[in-house]
Amino acid sequence: MIRISTLMSRPSSVAPVTSLRGFTLIELMVSVSVLAILAALAAPAMAGFIASQRIRAMATDLNLALVKARSEAVKQNSSVTLSPLSTSWASGWQILDPTAPTTNPALDTWSAKGTVAVTTSPSGLTQVVFNANGRVAATTSISFVFTASATNDARCVSVDTSGRPYSKVGSSC
């Protein structure tokens, strides 16, 4: 006896029909809109985070420059000067070479990292000079406060009269 189900079955050469996989246009548009809304909500927080990181980077760079200038003064047994690149410390700073200040003026240079404001104490500080013994030539301690308008964060870098630089979170040294 021949079964009817055997006669009605498909030939083995024909593959079964499967459904297509993927996203529809509507699903894709909804996903993109949700992503855009989340990005718009995160943007203000990111601006504050970036400003905080710029403050931190500049304060760390200045601390490094002060340590390096002090080390160069002791190593070369002469006074070494750290000065701003222009009239403001916010644009960056450089360590001047004491052996040839006119022919090769900078041992090292650091540039600004975005829009960070720098306040100095004493006000109007134009240079930091380290003597051959590693002490600063100033009679009082020196401080730099880094701030930015996009965040309330601040960092303070100070140098005591012994010449040792310190870095601290906050606007007071």
C-alpha positions in Angstrom: 0.0 0.0 0.0 1.2 3.5 -0.9 0.8 6.2 1.6 -0.8 9.4 0.5 1.5 11.4 2.8 4.5 10.1 0.9 3.1 11.1 -2.4 2.2 14.6 -1.3 5.5 15.4 0.3 7.8 17.8 -1.3 10.7 16.8 -3.3 14.0 16.9 -1.5 15.5 19.5 -3.9 13.1 22.3 -2.8 14.2 24.1 0.4 11.6 25.1 3.0 10.6 28.8 3.0 12.1 30.7 5.9 11.2 34.2 7.1 13.6 37.1 6.5 15.7 38.4 9.4 16.6 42.0 10.2 15.2 45.3 11.3 12.3 47.2 9.7 12.7 50.8 8.9 10.3 51.7 11.8 12.4 49.8 14.3 15.6 51.4 13.1 14.1 54.9 13.3 12.9 54.3 16.9 16.3 53.1 17.9 18.1 56.1 16.4 15.6 58.5 18.1 16.1 56.9 21.5 19.9 57.1 21.0 19.7 60.8 20.0 17.6 61.6 23.1 20.1 59.9 25.4 23.0 61.7 23.8 21.3 65.0 24.2 20.8 64.3 27.9 24.4 63.3 28.4 26.0 66.2 26.6 25.9 68.8 29.5 27.4 66.3 31.9 30.2 65.5 29.3 31.0 69.2 29.0 31.6 69.4 32.7 33.6 66.2 32.7 35.9 67.5 29.9 36.4 70.8 31.7 37.4 69.0 34.9 39.8 66.8 33.0 41.4 69.9 31.4 41.9 71.5 34.8 43.4 68.3 36.1 45.8 68.0 33.2 47.0 71.6 33.3 47.6 71.4 37.1 49.5 68.1 36.7 51.5 69.6 33.9 52.4 72.7 35.9 53.4 70.5 38.9 55.6 68.5 36.6 57.2 71.7 35.1 57.9 73.0 38.6 59.6 69.7 39.6 61.6 69.6 36.4 62.7 73.3 36.8 63.8 72.7 40.4 65.7 69.6 39.3 67.4 71.4 36.4 68.5 74.2 38.8 70.1 71.7 41.2 71.6 69.7 38.3 73.1 72.7 36.5 74.0 74.5 39.7 72.4 77.7 38.5 69.1 79.6 38.6 66.4 78.2 36.3 63.3 80.2 35.4 59.8 78.9 34.7 57.8 81.6 32.8 54.5 81.8 30.9 54.5 81.4 27.2 52.8 84.8 26.7 51.5 87.3 29.2 49.2 84.7 30.8 49.9 81.3 32.5 46.7 80.1 30.9 48.4 79.9 27.5 51.1 77.6 28.8 54.6 77.9 30.2 58.3 77.1 29.5 61.5 76.3 31.4 64.2 78.7 30.2 67.7 77.4 29.6 70.1 79.3 32.0 73.2 78.5 30.0 72.0 80.1 26.7 68.8 82.1 27.3 69.1 84.0 23.9 70.2 81.2 21.6 68.2 78.3 23.0 65.6 79.8 25.3 63.5 76.8 26.4 64.5 73.5 27.9 60.9 72.4 27.8 57.5 73.9 26.8 53.9 73.1 27.9 50.9 74.5 25.9 47.4 75.2 27.1 44.7 72.6 27.3 41.5 74.4 26.3 39.9 77.3 28.1 41.2 77.0 31.6 41.7 80.1 33.7 44.8 80.4 35.9 45.0 82.8 38.9 48.3 83.3 40.6 49.3 84.4 44.1 51.0 86.8 44.3 48.9 88.5 41.7 50.6 89.2 38.4 53.3 86.6 38.9 55.5 86.6 35.7 58.0 83.9 36.6 59.1 81.3 39.1 62.9 81.3 39.7 64.6 78.3 41.3 68.1 78.9 42.8 71.0 76.5 42.5 70.0 74.9 45.8 66.5 74.1 44.6 64.8 76.9 46.6 62.6 79.5 45.0 63.9 83.0 44.9 60.6 84.5 46.2 60.3 85.2 49.9 56.7 83.9 50.1 55.0 80.8 48.8 53.6 80.9 45.2 50.3 79.4 44.2 48.4 78.8 41.0 44.6 78.1 40.9 43.1 76.4 37.8 39.4 76.9 37.1 37.0 76.6 34.1 33.6 78.1 33.5 31.9 74.8 32.6 32.5 73.2 36.0 32.9 74.2 39.7 36.0 72.1 40.0 39.3 73.7 40.8 42.9 72.6 41.4 45.6 74.4 43.3 49.4 74.1 42.7 51.6 75.8 45.2 55.3 76.1 45.8 56.6 76.8 49.3 59.8 78.7 49.9 61.8 75.5 50.1 61.0 75.0 46.4 58.8 71.9 46.7 55.6 72.0 44.6 52.3 70.6 45.9 49.1 69.9 44.1 45.7 69.9 45.8 42.0 69.7 44.8 40.1 72.9 45.5 40.7 76.6 45.1 42.5 77.2 48.3 46.1 76.2 48.8 
